[in-house]
């Protein structure tokens, strides 16, 4: 009788663990990128000089955002993924999928426009957001047999004006992350837009920010550090919203 009870207990535990495992949700991350164009809207300035400065920064080989992108990628898959209430499909399973590789997204960018982006290796740039239903549903359909949803994420940077008088002022960098989850039918589960300011500051001289890579990159790095802290603090909010998946 004792052995029978022990056997039944094992069967029960196995049944429960199998049930939990079978109910575990899976999500495919389908795009992962950053933008090399630093937004300057908050500065309230325009004109040829600032536009040329932003473009020159973008094209300067010393302005390398790849290590920053790599840091966000590592944090996302190594730290945040373990706290999500769902499993992420292995990246190679997603990026090696032939349908994924052949997918032509709406609002696709030309090769010239893609110079503004750093897309993580093997991923595609896929627009998500306003009027992006075709892409969101298209991705969900490709992975519907493997995943319960698809996730889009990106980071970008923007300059924000600090304190100053006239054309001389301080500036900070703000890092933004967008994390958007859609179910297997392409319906939105949640969108998280998180932003954080850098601790490091820069300057504006005669109304134009100093945009040399040696000044801007440390600000981007500082902003990302603060953003990662904020994301980590807000994971419970993300997890709660994931229950709708």
C-alpha positions in Angstrom: 0.0 0.0 0.0 2.9 2.3 0.9 4.5 1.7 -2.5 1.2 2.3 -4.3 0.8 5.7 -2.6 4.4 6.6 -3.5 3.8 5.5 -7.1 0.6 7.6 -7.3 2.4 10.6 -5.9 5.0 10.4 -8.6 2.3 10.1 -11.3 0.5 13.1 -9.9 3.7 15.2 -9.8 4.6 14.1 -13.4 1.1 15.0 -14.5 1.2 18.5 -12.9 4.7 19.2 -14.3 3.6 18.1 -17.8 0.5 20.3 -17.6 2.6 23.3 -16.5 5.1 22.7 -19.3 2.4 22.3 -21.9 0.9 25.6 -20.9 4.2 27.5 -21.0 3.9 30.3 -23.6 6.5 30.9 -26.2 7.3 34.1 -28.0 9.4 34.9 -31.1 11.5 38.1 -31.2 11.2 39.2 -34.8 13.1 42.5 -35.0 15.8 44.1 -33.0 17.5 47.3 -34.0 18.6 50.9 -33.1 18.6 54.1 -35.0 21.8 56.0 -35.8 20.0 59.3 -36.4 19.9 61.2 -33.1 16.6 63.0 -32.7 17.0 66.7 -31.9 13.2 67.7 -31.9 13.3 68.7 -28.2 16.0 71.3 -28.8 13.5 73.4 -30.8 16.0 74.2 -33.6 16.2 73.5 -37.2 18.1 74.5 -40.3 20.8 73.1 -42.6 23.6 73.3 -40.0 22.0 71.0 -37.4 20.8 68.6 -40.1 24.3 68.4 -41.6 25.8 67.8 -38.1 23.4 65.0 -37.4 24.1 63.4 -40.8 27.9 63.8 -40.3 27.6 62.1 -36.9 25.7 59.2 -38.5 28.3 58.7 -41.1 31.3 59.1 -38.8 33.0 55.7 -38.4 33.9 56.7 -34.8 30.2 57.0 -34.0 29.8 53.3 -33.4 26.5 52.3 -31.7 27.1 48.6 -32.2 28.6 48.0 -28.7 25.6 49.8 -27.2 23.2 47.7 -29.3 25.1 44.6 -28.2 24.7 45.6 -24.5 20.9 46.0 -24.9 20.7 42.7 -26.7 22.7 40.9 -23.9 20.5 42.5 -21.2 17.3 41.6 -23.1 18.1 37.9 -23.7 20.3 37.1 -20.7 18.6 39.1 -17.9 15.1 40.1 -18.9 14.2 36.9 -20.7 14.6 34.9 -17.5 12.0 37.1 -15.8 9.4 37.0 -18.6 6.4 34.7 -18.0 7.0 33.2 -21.3 10.0 31.5 -23.1 11.7 33.2 -26.0 12.3 31.0 -29.1 16.0 30.6 -29.8 17.1 33.4 -32.1 18.5 31.1 -34.8 15.1 29.3 -35.0 13.5 32.7 -35.8 16.2 34.2 -38.1 16.8 31.0 -40.1 13.1 30.5 -40.8 12.7 30.7 -44.6 9.3 32.5 -44.5 10.8 35.0 -42.1 13.8 35.6 -44.4 11.5 36.0 -47.5 9.0 38.2 -45.8 8.7 41.7 -47.4 7.4 44.0 -44.8 5.2 47.0 -45.3 7.1 50.3 -44.9 10.3 48.5 -45.9 13.3 50.7 -46.1 15.6 51.2 -49.0 19.3 50.3 -48.8 20.0 54.0 -48.5 17.5 54.5 -45.6 18.9 51.4 -43.8 22.1 53.4 -43.4 20.3 55.1 -40.6 19.8 51.8 -38.7 21.8 49.1 -37.0 19.8 45.9 -37.2 21.1 43.1 -35.0 22.8 40.4 -37.1 20.4 38.0 -39.0 17.3 40.0 -38.0 15.2 42.0 -40.5 14.1 45.6 -40.0 10.3 45.3 -39.6 8.1 48.3 -38.9 5.7 47.9 -36.0 3.2 50.5 -34.8 0.7 52.8 -36.4 -0.8 51.2 -39.5 1.6 48.3 -39.0 -1.0 45.5 -38.8 0.2 43.8 -42.0 3.7 43.3 -40.4 2.4 42.4 -37.0 -0.1 39.8 -38.3 2.4 38.6 -41.0 5.0 37.8 -38.4 2.4 36.2 -36.1 1.2 34.0 -38.9 4.7 32.8 -39.8 5.4 31.6 -36.2 1.9 30.6 -35.2 2.9 26.9 -35.0 5.9 27.6 -32.9 5.0 30.5 -30.7 2.0 32.1 -29.0 3.1 35.6 -29.9 5.8 37.8 -31.6 7.8 40.6 -30.0 9.3 43.7 -31.7 11.9 45.8 -29.9 14.1 48.8 -30.7 16.1 51.5 -29.0 16.8 55.0 -30.2 18.3 58.2 -28.8 17.3 61.9 -28.6 18.9 65.1 -27.4 17.1 67.1 -24.7 17.8 70.7 -23.8 19.0 71.4 -20.2 19.9 74.7 -18.7 21.5 77.7 -20.3 21.2 81.3 -21.5 20.9 82.3 -25.1 22.7 80.0 -27.5 24.8 78.3 -24.8 23.1 75.5 -22.9 23.6 72.0 -21.6 22.1 69.0 -23.3 21.4 65.5 -22.2 20.8 62.3 -24.1 17.7 60.3 -23.7 17.5 56.6 -24.6 14.2 55.1 -25.5 13.2 51.4 -25.7 10.0 50.1 -27.3 8.9 46.6 -26.5 5.8 45.5 -28.3 4.1 42.0 -27.9 1.4 40.7 -30.3 -0.5 37.4 -30.0 -0.6 34.7 -32.6 -3.4 36.5 -34.4 -1.4 39.7 -34.6 -3.4 41.5 -31.9 -1.6 43.8 -29.5 -0.9 42.4 -26.1 1.1 45.3 -24.8 3.5 48.1 -25.9 6.0 49.4 -23.4 7.7 52.7 -24.2 10.5 53.5 -21.7 12.9 56.4 -21.6 15.8 57.5 -19.4 18.1 60.5 -19.4 21.9 60.2 -19.4 23.8 61.3 -16.3 26.5 62.7 -18.6 25.8 66.1 -20.3 26.9 67.9 -23.4 26.7 71.5 -24.5 25.2 73.7 -27.1 27.3 76.5 -28.6 25.6 79.3 -30.5 22.5 77.3 -30.4 24.0 74.1 -32.0 24.9 71.0 -29.9 28.5 69.8 -30.1 28.0 66.5 -32.0 31.5 65.0 -32.0 31.5 61.2 -31.4 33.8 61.5 -28.4 31.1 63.7 -26.7 28.0 61.9 -27.9 28.9 58.3 -27.5 29.5 58.5 -23.7 26.1 60.3 -23.4 24.4 57.4 -25.3 26.2 54.9 -23.1 25.1 56.7 -20.0 21.5 57.0 -21.2 21.4 53.3 -22.0 22.7 52.4 -18.5 19.9 54.4 -16.9 17.4 52.9 -19.3 18.4 49.4 -18.4 17.9 50.2 -14.7 14.4 51.6 -15.4 13.5 48.6 -17.5 14.6 46.2 -14.8 12.5 48.1 -12.2 9.4 48.0 -14.5 9.6 44.3 -15.4 6.7 43.5 -13.0 4.5 45.9 -15.0 5.6 44.1 -18.2 5.0 40.7 -16.7 1.5 41.7 -15.6 0.5 42.8 -19.1 1.9 39.6 -20.5 -0.9 37.7 -18.8 -3.1 38.7 -21.8 -1.1 36.5 -24.2 
